[in-house]
Amino acid sequence: MQMDWQQVGVIVTIFLGWSALLVGVIKILIERAVRGNDDRFKRIEKDLERETEKRRDLDKEMRTLQTDLPRAYVQREDWIRLATTIEAKMDALNTKFDDVKDRIHARG
C-alpha cells in the first residue's frame, strides 16, 4: 500500500484542523474558567472588605465599651467594701440614736 502526497496532505490537513478545533475549545474553556475565577475573586474581595469594615466597627465598639465599662461597672470587691462602709456608718448612727433615746428616757 502506497500513499501519495495528496493523501498525506489530506491527513495532515484533517489532523491540523482537528488540533485547531481542540485548541480553540481548550482556549474557550480556559477563558471561561479564568473569567469565573475573576468573578469569584471580586466577590471574595467585596466580602473581605465588608468583613474588614465589620471588624473595624467591632473594634471601635470594643474600645468604646472598654472606656465606658469602668464608669458603669462596679467590681464585687468594691461593692462589698462600699456596703461594709455604709453599714458601719449606719450602725454608728443607730448607736448614737440609742444613746440619745436612753438620755431622753433617763431625764424623763
Backbone atoms as SQL, in Angstrom:
CREATE TABLE atoms (id INTEGER PRIMARY KEY, chain TEXT, resi INTEGER, resn TEXT, atom TEXT, x REAL, y REAL, z REAL);
INSERT INTO atoms VALUES
  (1, 'A', 1, 'MET', 'N', 0.838, -1.149, 0.000),
  (2, 'A', 1, 'MET', 'CA', 0.000, 0.000, 0.000),
  (3, 'A', 1, 'MET', 'C', 0.894, 1.225, 0.000),
  (4, 'A', 2, 'GLN', 'N', 0.659, 1.987, -0.964),
  (5, 'A', 2, 'GLN', 'CA', 1.477, 3.178, -1.138),
  (6, 'A', 2, 'GLN', 'C', 0.594, 4.407, -1.047),
  (7, 'A', 3, 'MET', 'N', 1.109, 5.442, -0.362),
  (8, 'A', 3, 'MET', 'CA', 0.344, 6.672, -0.200),
  (9, 'A', 3, 'MET', 'C', 0.973, 7.735, -1.076),
  (10, 'A', 4, 'ASP', 'N', 0.153, 8.493, -1.676),
  (11, 'A', 4, 'ASP', 'CA', 0.711, 9.594, -2.443),
  (12, 'A', 4, 'ASP', 'C', 0.658, 10.859, -1.598),
  (13, 'A', 5, 'TRP', 'N', 1.259, 11.903, -2.048),
  (14, 'A', 5, 'TRP', 'CA', 1.379, 13.160, -1.309),
  (15, 'A', 5, 'TRP', 'C', 0.025, 13.816, -1.086),
  (16, 'A', 6, 'GLN', 'N', -0.909, 13.575, -1.954),
  (17, 'A', 6, 'GLN', 'CA', -2.235, 14.169, -1.795),
  (18, 'A', 6, 'GLN', 'C', -2.929, 13.580, -0.572),
  (19, 'A', 7, 'GLN', 'N', -2.839, 12.267, -0.391),
  (20, 'A', 7, 'GLN', 'CA', -3.437, 11.626, 0.778),
  (21, 'A', 7, 'GLN', 'C', -2.752, 12.091, 2.067),
  (22, 'A', 8, 'VAL', 'N', -1.429, 12.213, 2.017),
  (23, 'A', 8, 'VAL', 'CA', -0.687, 12.710, 3.187),
  (24, 'A', 8, 'VAL', 'C', -1.128, 14.140, 3.511),
  (25, 'A', 9, 'GLY', 'N', -1.303, 14.958, 2.480),
  (26, 'A', 9, 'GLY', 'CA', -1.757, 16.341, 2.673),
  (27, 'A', 9, 'GLY', 'C', -3.139, 16.397, 3.298),
  (28, 'A', 10, 'VAL', 'N', -4.046, 15.506, 2.822),
  (29, 'A', 10, 'VAL', 'CA', -5.400, 15.471, 3.377),
  (30, 'A', 10, 'VAL', 'C', -5.354, 15.045, 4.841),
  (31, 'A', 11, 'ILE', 'N', -4.585, 14.029, 5.140),
  (32, 'A', 11, 'ILE', 'CA', -4.479, 13.537, 6.523),
  (33, 'A', 11, 'ILE', 'C', -3.885, 14.622, 7.426),
  (34, 'A', 12, 'VAL', 'N', -2.836, 15.283, 6.946),
  (35, 'A', 12, 'VAL', 'CA', -2.202, 16.356, 7.727),
  (36, 'A', 12, 'VAL', 'C', -3.185, 17.503, 7.912),
  (37, 'A', 13, 'THR', 'N', -3.947, 17.843, 6.892),
  (38, 'A', 13, 'THR', 'CA', -4.929, 18.922, 6.983),
  (39, 'A', 13, 'THR', 'C', -6.015, 18.576, 7.997),
  (40, 'A', 14, 'ILE', 'N', -6.503, 17.320, 7.932),
  (41, 'A', 14, 'ILE', 'CA', -7.518, 16.887, 8.899),
  (42, 'A', 14, 'ILE', 'C', -6.949, 16.932, 10.319),
  (43, 'A', 15, 'PHE', 'N', -5.723, 16.438, 10.464),
  (44, 'A', 15, 'PHE', 'CA', -5.077, 16.449, 11.777),
  (45, 'A', 15, 'PHE', 'C', -4.913, 17.884, 12.295),
  (46, 'A', 16, 'LEU', 'N', -4.458, 18.777, 11.426),
  (47, 'A', 16, 'LEU', 'CA', -4.280, 20.179, 11.824),
  (48, 'A', 16, 'LEU', 'C', -5.627, 20.841, 12.134),
  (49, 'A', 17, 'GLY', 'N', -6.626, 20.544, 11.352),
  (50, 'A', 17, 'GLY', 'CA', -7.959, 21.098, 11.612),
  (51, 'A', 17, 'GLY', 'C', -8.506, 20.623, 12.949),
  (52, 'A', 18, 'TRP', 'N', -8.384, 19.312, 13.189),
  (53, 'A', 18, 'TRP', 'CA', -8.840, 18.747, 14.450),
  (54, 'A', 18, 'TRP', 'C', -8.047, 19.336, 15.621),
  (55, 'A', 19, 'SER', 'N', -6.765, 19.485, 15.472),
  (56, 'A', 19, 'SER', 'CA', -5.922, 20.078, 16.514),
  (57, 'A', 19, 'SER', 'C', -6.330, 21.530, 16.763),
  (58, 'A', 20, 'ALA', 'N', -6.594, 22.271, 15.697),
  (59, 'A', 20, 'ALA', 'CA', -7.016, 23.666, 15.846),
  (60, 'A', 20, 'ALA', 'C', -8.355, 23.736, 16.572),
  (61, 'A', 21, 'LEU', 'N', -9.270, 22.833, 16.238),
  (62, 'A', 21, 'LEU', 'CA', -10.560, 22.791, 16.910),
  (63, 'A', 21, 'LEU', 'C', -10.380, 22.511, 18.398),
  (64, 'A', 22, 'LEU', 'N', -9.546, 21.537, 18.731),
  (65, 'A', 22, 'LEU', 'CA', -9.297, 21.210, 20.132),
  (66, 'A', 22, 'LEU', 'C', -8.629, 22.366, 20.867),
  (67, 'A', 23, 'VAL', 'N', -7.670, 22.995, 20.207),
  (68, 'A', 23, 'VAL', 'CA', -7.001, 24.152, 20.817),
  (69, 'A', 23, 'VAL', 'C', -8.017, 25.269, 21.047),
  (70, 'A', 24, 'GLY', 'N', -8.903, 25.501, 20.106),
  (71, 'A', 24, 'GLY', 'CA', -9.942, 26.531, 20.254),
  (72, 'A', 24, 'GLY', 'C', -10.874, 26.225, 21.414),
  (73, 'A', 25, 'VAL', 'N', -11.319, 24.959, 21.507),
  (74, 'A', 25, 'VAL', 'CA', -12.204, 24.558, 22.604),
  (75, 'A', 25, 'VAL', 'C', -11.484, 24.716, 23.938),
  (76, 'A', 26, 'ILE', 'N', -10.240, 24.282, 23.995),
  (77, 'A', 26, 'ILE', 'CA', -9.463, 24.405, 25.235),
  (78, 'A', 26, 'ILE', 'C', -9.295, 25.876, 25.607),
  (79, 'A', 27, 'LYS', 'N', -9.036, 26.727, 24.617),
  (80, 'A', 27, 'LYS', 'CA', -8.873, 28.162, 24.864),
  (81, 'A', 27, 'LYS', 'C', -10.162, 28.752, 25.430),
  (82, 'A', 28, 'ILE', 'N', -11.316, 28.378, 24.840),
  (83, 'A', 28, 'ILE', 'CA', -12.605, 28.876, 25.326),
  (84, 'A', 28, 'ILE', 'C', -12.845, 28.419, 26.758),
  (85, 'A', 29, 'LEU', 'N', -12.550, 27.149, 27.040),
  (86, 'A', 29, 'LEU', 'CA', -12.743, 26.635, 28.395),
  (87, 'A', 29, 'LEU', 'C', -11.833, 27.334, 29.401),
  (88, 'A', 30, 'ILE', 'N', -10.600, 27.577, 29.013),
  (89, 'A', 30, 'ILE', 'CA', -9.664, 28.278, 29.905),
  (90, 'A', 30, 'ILE', 'C', -10.133, 29.705, 30.150),
  (91, 'A', 31, 'GLU', 'N', -10.583, 30.393, 29.093),
  (92, 'A', 31, 'GLU', 'CA', -11.076, 31.764, 29.257),
  (93, 'A', 31, 'GLU', 'C', -12.292, 31.798, 30.177),
  (94, 'A', 32, 'ARG', 'N', -13.184, 30.831, 30.028),
  (95, 'A', 32, 'ARG', 'CA', -14.366, 30.756, 30.875),
  (96, 'A', 32, 'ARG', 'C', -13.955, 30.519, 32.334),
  (97, 'A', 33, 'ALA', 'N', -13.004, 29.628, 32.540),
  (98, 'A', 33, 'ALA', 'CA', -12.534, 29.350, 33.897),
  (99, 'A', 33, 'ALA', 'C', -11.867, 30.584, 34.508),
  (100, 'A', 34, 'VAL', 'N', -11.059, 31.279, 33.710),
  (101, 'A', 34, 'VAL', 'CA', -10.394, 32.486, 34.201),
  (102, 'A', 34, 'VAL', 'C', -11.423, 33.553, 34.548),
  (103, 'A', 35, 'ARG', 'N', -12.418, 33.737, 33.682),
  (104, 'A', 35, 'ARG', 'CA', -13.470, 34.710, 33.939),
  (105, 'A', 35, 'ARG', 'C', -14.237, 34.349, 35.212),
  (106, 'A', 36, 'GLY', 'N', -14.539, 33.077, 35.367),
  (107, 'A', 36, 'GLY', 'CA', -15.232, 32.619, 36.578),
  (108, 'A', 36, 'GLY', 'C', -14.394, 32.869, 37.823),
  (109, 'A', 37, 'ASN', 'N', -13.099, 32.608, 37.726),
  (110, 'A', 37, 'ASN', 'CA', -12.212, 32.857, 38.860),
  (111, 'A', 37, 'ASN', 'C', -12.118, 34.344, 39.164),
  (112, 'A', 38, 'ASP', 'N', -12.069, 35.172, 38.107),
  (113, 'A', 38, 'ASP', 'CA', -12.030, 36.623, 38.314),
  (114, 'A', 38, 'ASP', 'C', -13.284, 37.092, 39.040),
  (115, 'A', 39, 'ASP', 'N', -14.444, 36.598, 38.608),
  (116, 'A', 39, 'ASP', 'CA', -15.695, 36.959, 39.277),
  (117, 'A', 39, 'ASP', 'C', -15.688, 36.496, 40.734),
  (118, 'A', 40, 'ARG', 'N', -15.221, 35.285, 40.950),
  (119, 'A', 40, 'ARG', 'CA', -15.161, 34.737, 42.294),
  (120, 'A', 40, 'ARG', 'C', -14.215, 35.561, 43.173),
  (121, 'A', 41, 'PHE', 'N', -13.056, 35.945, 42.620),
  (122, 'A', 41, 'PHE', 'CA', -12.106, 36.751, 43.376),
  (123, 'A', 41, 'PHE', 'C', -12.687, 38.128, 43.689),
  (124, 'A', 42, 'LYS', 'N', -13.446, 38.714, 42.759),
  (125, 'A', 42, 'LYS', 'CA', -14.080, 40.013, 43.020),
  (126, 'A', 42, 'LYS', 'C', -15.090, 39.895, 44.152),
  (127, 'A', 43, 'ARG', 'N', -15.882, 38.817, 44.145),
  (128, 'A', 43, 'ARG', 'CA', -16.846, 38.608, 45.226),
  (129, 'A', 43, 'ARG', 'C', -16.128, 38.414, 46.557),
  (130, 'A', 44, 'ILE', 'N', -15.045, 37.657, 46.523),
  (131, 'A', 44, 'ILE', 'CA', -14.280, 37.424, 47.747),
  (132, 'A', 44, 'ILE', 'C', -13.691, 38.733, 48.262),
  (133, 'A', 45, 'GLU', 'N', -13.179, 39.570, 47.354),
  (134, 'A', 45, 'GLU', 'CA', -12.632, 40.859, 47.766),
  (135, 'A', 45, 'GLU', 'C', -13.712, 41.744, 48.388),
  (136, 'A', 46, 'LYS', 'N', -14.907, 41.751, 47.790),
  (137, 'A', 46, 'LYS', 'CA', -16.004, 42.539, 48.353),
  (138, 'A', 46, 'LYS', 'C', -16.383, 42.014, 49.730),
  (139, 'A', 47, 'ASP', 'N', -16.471, 40.693, 49.858),
  (140, 'A', 47, 'ASP', 'CA', -16.788, 40.099, 51.160),
  (141, 'A', 47, 'ASP', 'C', -15.708, 40.444, 52.179),
  (142, 'A', 48, 'LEU', 'N', -14.454, 40.393, 51.746),
  (143, 'A', 48, 'LEU', 'CA', -13.347, 40.716, 52.644),
  (144, 'A', 48, 'LEU', 'C', -13.408, 42.174, 53.072),
  (145, 'A', 49, 'GLU', 'N', -13.758, 43.065, 52.158),
  (146, 'A', 49, 'GLU', 'CA', -13.889, 44.480, 52.512),
  (147, 'A', 49, 'GLU', 'C', -15.014, 44.679, 53.525),
  (148, 'A', 50, 'ARG', 'N', -16.145, 43.984, 53.304),
  (149, 'A', 50, 'ARG', 'CA', -17.256, 44.085, 54.256),
  (150, 'A', 50, 'ARG', 'C', -16.854, 43.548, 55.625),
  (151, 'A', 51, 'GLU', 'N', -16.162, 42.423, 55.635),
  (152, 'A', 51, 'GLU', 'CA', -15.724, 41.836, 56.901),
  (153, 'A', 51, 'GLU', 'C', -14.713, 42.739, 57.593),
  (154, 'A', 52, 'THR', 'N', -13.842, 43.361, 56.815),
  (155, 'A', 52, 'THR', 'CA', -12.875, 44.290, 57.393),
  (156, 'A', 52, 'THR', 'C', -13.589, 45.478, 58.012),
  (157, 'A', 53, 'GLU', 'N', -14.613, 45.985, 57.334),
  (158, 'A', 53, 'GLU', 'CA', -15.388, 47.104, 57.863),
  (159, 'A', 53, 'GLU', 'C', -16.119, 46.685, 59.138),
  (160, 'A', 54, 'LYS', 'N', -16.691, 45.478, 59.141),
  (161, 'A', 54, 'LYS', 'CA', -17.353, 44.980, 60.342),
  (162, 'A', 54, 'LYS', 'C', -16.363, 44.871, 61.495),
  (163, 'A', 55, 'ARG', 'N', -15.145, 44.387, 61.183),
  (164, 'A', 55, 'ARG', 'CA', -14.113, 44.246, 62.205),
  (165, 'A', 55, 'ARG', 'C', -13.732, 45.604, 62.779),
  (166, 'A', 56, 'ARG', 'N', -13.623, 46.598, 61.915),
  (167, 'A', 56, 'ARG', 'CA', -13.315, 47.954, 62.381),
  (168, 'A', 56, 'ARG', 'C', -14.419, 48.464, 63.300),
  (169, 'A', 57, 'ASP', 'N', -15.672, 48.229, 62.894),
  (170, 'A', 57, 'ASP', 'CA', -16.792, 48.664, 63.723),
  (171, 'A', 57, 'ASP', 'C', -16.774, 47.960, 65.078),
  (172, 'A', 58, 'LEU', 'N', -16.501, 46.656, 65.064),
  (173, 'A', 58, 'LEU', 'CA', -16.434, 45.908, 66.320),
  (174, 'A', 58, 'LEU', 'C', -15.285, 46.401, 67.191),
  (175, 'A', 59, 'ASP', 'N', -14.136, 46.684, 66.578),
  (176, 'A', 59, 'ASP', 'CA', -13.007, 47.221, 67.336),
  (177, 'A', 59, 'ASP', 'C', -13.374, 48.556, 67.967),
  (178, 'A', 60, 'LYS', 'N', -14.056, 49.396, 67.199),
  (179, 'A', 60, 'LYS', 'CA', -14.476, 50.706, 67.713),
  (180, 'A', 60, 'LYS', 'C', -15.449, 50.533, 68.873),
  (181, 'A', 61, 'GLU', 'N', -16.427, 49.629, 68.713),
  (182, 'A', 61, 'GLU', 'CA', -17.376, 49.371, 69.792),
  (183, 'A', 61, 'GLU', 'C', -16.667, 48.817, 71.027),
  (184, 'A', 62, 'MET', 'N', -15.683, 47.951, 70.799),
  (185, 'A', 62, 'MET', 'CA', -14.948, 47.358, 71.911),
  (186, 'A', 62, 'MET', 'C', -14.167, 48.430, 72.668),
  (187, 'A', 63, 'ARG', 'N', -13.518, 49.330, 71.932),
  (188, 'A', 63, 'ARG', 'CA', -12.782, 50.410, 72.588),
  (189, 'A', 63, 'ARG', 'C', -13.730, 51.315, 73.378),
  (190, 'A', 64, 'THR', 'N', -14.894, 51.604, 72.795),
  (191, 'A', 64, 'THR', 'CA', -15.891, 52.427, 73.493),
  (192, 'A', 64, 'THR', 'C', -16.356, 51.718, 74.762),
  (193, 'A', 65, 'LEU', 'N', -16.604, 50.421, 74.656),
  (194, 'A', 65, 'LEU', 'CA', -17.027, 49.649, 75.819),
  (195, 'A', 65, 'LEU', 'C', -15.944, 49.636, 76.890),
  (196, 'A', 66, 'GLN', 'N', -14.689, 49.494, 76.456),
  (197, 'A', 66, 'GLN', 'CA', -13.595, 49.464, 77.429),
  (198, 'A', 66, 'GLN', 'C', -13.458, 50.793, 78.164),
  (199, 'A', 67, 'THR', 'N', -13.755, 51.897, 77.473),
  (200, 'A', 67, 'THR', 'CA', -13.665, 53.187, 78.149),
  (201, 'A', 67, 'THR', 'C', -14.893, 53.453, 79.013),
  (202, 'A', 68, 'ASP', 'N', -16.063, 52.961, 78.618),
  (203, 'A', 68, 'ASP', 'CA', -17.288, 53.197, 79.375),
  (204, 'A', 68, 'ASP', 'C', -17.481, 52.206, 80.516),
  (205, 'A', 69, 'LEU', 'N', -16.908, 51.045, 80.398),
  (206, 'A', 69, 'LEU', 'CA', -17.143, 49.985, 81.377),
  (207, 'A', 69, 'LEU', 'C', -16.725, 50.363, 82.799),
  (208, 'A', 70, 'PRO', 'N', -15.578, 50.964, 83.024),
  (209, 'A', 70, 'PRO', 'CA', -15.218, 51.303, 84.406),
  (210, 'A', 70, 'PRO', 'C', -16.207, 52.271, 85.062),
  (211, 'A', 71, 'ARG', 'N', -16.858, 53.102, 84.265),
  (212, 'A', 71, 'ARG', 'CA', -17.836, 54.034, 84.840),
  (213, 'A', 71, 'ARG', 'C', -19.137, 53.329, 85.188),
  (214, 'A', 72, 'ALA', 'N', -19.499, 52.299, 84.458),
  (215, 'A', 72, 'ALA', 'CA', -20.799, 51.654, 84.634),
  (216, 'A', 72, 'ALA', 'C', -20.724, 50.366, 85.452),
  (217, 'A', 73, 'TYR', 'N', -19.536, 49.847, 85.664),
  (218, 'A', 73, 'TYR', 'CA', -19.400, 48.538, 86.286),
  (219, 'A', 73, 'TYR', 'C', -18.683, 48.669, 87.623),
  (220, 'A', 74, 'VAL', 'N', -19.252, 48.058, 88.655),
  (221, 'A', 74, 'VAL', 'CA', -18.635, 48.056, 89.971),
  (222, 'A', 74, 'VAL', 'C', -18.212, 46.622, 90.265),
  (223, 'A', 75, 'GLN', 'N', -16.951, 46.468, 90.615),
  (224, 'A', 75, 'GLN', 'CA', -16.473, 45.126, 90.918),
  (225, 'A', 75, 'GLN', 'C', -17.052, 44.654, 92.245),
  (226, 'A', 76, 'ARG', 'N', -17.132, 43.361, 92.392),
  (227, 'A', 76, 'ARG', 'CA', -17.731, 42.759, 93.580),
  (228, 'A', 76, 'ARG', 'C', -17.013, 43.222, 94.850),
  (229, 'A', 77, 'GLU', 'N', -15.691, 43.222, 94.799),
  (230, 'A', 77, 'GLU', 'CA', -14.920, 43.625, 95.972),
  (231, 'A', 77, 'GLU', 'C', -15.193, 45.082, 96.331),
  (232, 'A', 78, 'ASP', 'N', -15.314, 45.942, 95.322),
  (233, 'A', 78, 'ASP', 'CA', -15.618, 47.350, 95.581),
  (234, 'A', 78, 'ASP', 'C', -16.999, 47.493, 96.212),
  (235, 'A', 79, 'TRP', 'N', -17.962, 46.718, 95.706),
  (236, 'A', 79, 'TRP', 'CA', -19.311, 46.785, 96.251),
  (237, 'A', 79, 'TRP', 'C', -19.324, 46.307, 97.702),
  (238, 'A', 80, 'ILE', 'N', -18.615, 45.236, 97.990),
  (239, 'A', 80, 'ILE', 'CA', -18.562, 44.722, 99.365),
  (240, 'A', 80, 'ILE', 'C', -17.940, 45.767, 100.286),
  (241, 'A', 81, 'ARG', 'N', -16.862, 46.392, 99.835),
  (242, 'A', 81, 'ARG', 'CA', -16.210, 47.423, 100.629),
  (243, 'A', 81, 'ARG', 'C', -17.157, 48.608, 100.874),
  (244, 'A', 82, 'LEU', 'N', -17.867, 49.038, 99.832),
  (245, 'A', 82, 'LEU', 'CA', -18.807, 50.152, 99.959),
  (246, 'A', 82, 'LEU', 'C', -19.957, 49.790, 100.896),
  (247, 'A', 83, 'ALA', 'N', -20.512, 48.593, 100.720),
  (248, 'A', 83, 'ALA', 'CA', -21.625, 48.160, 101.567),
  (249, 'A', 83, 'ALA', 'C', -21.185, 48.058, 103.025),
  (250, 'A', 84, 'THR', 'N', -19.980, 47.561, 103.260),
  (251, 'A', 84, 'THR', 'CA', -19.467, 47.449, 104.629),
  (252, 'A', 84, 'THR', 'C', -19.318, 48.828, 105.253),
  (253, 'A', 85, 'THR', 'N', -18.802, 49.764, 104.496),
  (254, 'A', 85, 'THR', 'CA', -18.627, 51.129, 104.998),
  (255, 'A', 85, 'THR', 'C', -19.975, 51.749, 105.340),
  (256, 'A', 86, 'ILE', 'N', -20.950, 51.604, 104.458),
  (257, 'A', 86, 'ILE', 'CA', -22.283, 52.170, 104.704),
  (258, 'A', 86, 'ILE', 'C', -22.930, 51.520, 105.921),
  (259, 'A', 87, 'GLU', 'N', -22.821, 50.212, 106.036),
  (260, 'A', 87, 'GLU', 'CA', -23.402, 49.516, 107.185),
  (261, 'A', 87, 'GLU', 'C', -22.737, 49.942, 108.485),
  (262, 'A', 88, 'ALA', 'N', -21.423, 50.158, 108.453),
  (263, 'A', 88, 'ALA', 'CA', -20.720, 50.601, 109.661),
  (264, 'A', 88, 'ALA', 'C', -21.199, 51.995, 110.065),
  (265, 'A', 89, 'LYS', 'N', -21.377, 52.872, 109.099),
  (266, 'A', 89, 'LYS', 'CA', -21.864, 54.219, 109.404),
  (267, 'A', 89, 'LYS', 'C', -23.291, 54.173, 109.939),
  (268, 'A', 90, 'MET', 'N', -24.119, 53.313, 109.332),
  (269, 'A', 90, 'MET', 'CA', -25.496, 53.186, 109.820),
  (270, 'A', 90, 'MET', 'C', -25.526, 52.625, 111.245),
  (271, 'A', 91, 'ASP', 'N', -24.649, 51.663, 111.531),
  (272, 'A', 91, 'ASP', 'CA', -24.568, 51.120, 112.891),
  (273, 'A', 91, 'ASP', 'C', -24.131, 52.200, 113.871),
  (274, 'A', 92, 'ALA', 'N', -23.173, 53.030, 113.445),
  (275, 'A', 92, 'ALA', 'CA', -22.722, 54.114, 114.318),
  (276, 'A', 92, 'ALA', 'C', -23.862, 55.093, 114.582),
  (277, 'A', 93, 'LEU', 'N', -24.630, 55.426, 113.535),
  (278, 'A', 93, 'LEU', 'CA', -25.780, 56.312, 113.720),
  (279, 'A', 93, 'LEU', 'C', -26.827, 55.678, 114.643),
  (280, 'A', 94, 'ASN', 'N', -27.058, 54.398, 114.453),
  (281, 'A', 94, 'ASN', 'CA', -28.023, 53.685, 115.290),
  (282, 'A', 94, 'ASN', 'C', -27.591, 53.720, 116.751),
  (283, 'A', 95, 'THR', 'N', -26.317, 53.533, 116.983),
  (284, 'A', 95, 'THR', 'CA', -25.792, 53.582, 118.348),
  (285, 'A', 95, 'THR', 'C', -25.996, 54.973, 118.944),
  (286, 'A', 96, 'LYS', 'N', -25.728, 56.012, 118.173),
  (287, 'A', 96, 'LYS', 'CA', -25.924, 57.388, 118.654),
  (288, 'A', 96, 'LYS', 'C', -27.391, 57.648, 118.944),
  (289, 'A', 97, 'PHE', 'N', -28.277, 57.191, 118.065),
  (290, 'A', 97, 'PHE', 'CA', -29.702, 57.370, 118.317),
  (291, 'A', 97, 'PHE', 'C', -30.144, 56.637, 119.583),
  (292, 'A', 98, 'ASP', 'N', -29.590, 55.430, 119.799),
  (293, 'A', 98, 'ASP', 'CA', -29.913, 54.684, 121.010),
  (294, 'A', 98, 'ASP', 'C', -29.433, 55.443, 122.246),
  (295, 'A', 99, 'ASP', 'N', -28.231, 56.035, 122.150),
  (296, 'A', 99, 'ASP', 'CA', -27.704, 56.822, 123.270),
  (297, 'A', 99, 'ASP', 'C', -28.586, 58.028, 123.549),
  (298, 'A', 100, 'VAL', 'N', -29.017, 58.714, 122.489),
  (299, 'A', 100, 'VAL', 'CA', -29.885, 59.877, 122.652),
  (300, 'A', 100, 'VAL', 'C', -31.217, 59.446, 123.255),
  (301, 'A', 101, 'LYS', 'N', -31.758, 58.343, 122.804),
  (302, 'A', 101, 'LYS', 'CA', -33.023, 57.837, 123.307),
  (303, 'A', 101, 'LYS', 'C', -32.901, 57.465, 124.791),
  (304, 'A', 102, 'ASP', 'N', -31.765, 56.843, 125.148),
  (305, 'A', 102, 'ASP', 'CA', -31.552, 56.477, 126.532),
  (306, 'A', 102, 'ASP', 'C', -31.444, 57.714, 127.421),
  (307, 'A', 103, 'ARG', 'N', -30.796, 58.774, 126.957),
  (308, 'A', 103, 'ARG', 'CA', -30.665, 60.018, 127.720),
  (309, 'A', 103, 'ARG', 'C', -32.025, 60.689, 127.914),
  (310, 'A', 104, 'ILE', 'N', -32.842, 60.636, 126.831),
  (311, 'A', 104, 'ILE', 'CA', -34.157, 61.256, 126.923),
  (312, 'A', 104, 'ILE', 'C', -35.014, 60.510, 127.938),
  (313, 'A', 105, 'HIS', 'N', -34.968, 59.200, 127.930),
  (314, 'A', 105, 'HIS', 'CA', -35.760, 58.379, 128.878),
  (315, 'A', 105, 'HIS', 'C', -35.212, 58.513, 130.300),
  (316, 'A', 106, 'ALA', 'N', -33.897, 58.726, 130.417),
  (317, 'A', 106, 'ALA', 'CA', -33.300, 58.846, 131.751),
  (318, 'A', 106, 'ALA', 'C', -33.735, 60.157, 132.406),
  (319, 'A', 107, 'ARG', 'N', -33.935, 61.226, 131.662),
  (320, 'A', 107, 'ARG', 'CA', -34.343, 62.530, 132.188),
  (321, 'A', 107, 'ARG', 'C', -35.823, 62.517, 132.557),
  (322, 'A', 108, 'GLY', 'N', -36.540, 61.759, 131.760),
  (323, 'A', 108, 'GLY', 'CA', -37.989, 61.816, 131.892),
  (324, 'A', 108, 'GLY', 'C', -38.572, 61.041, 132.955);
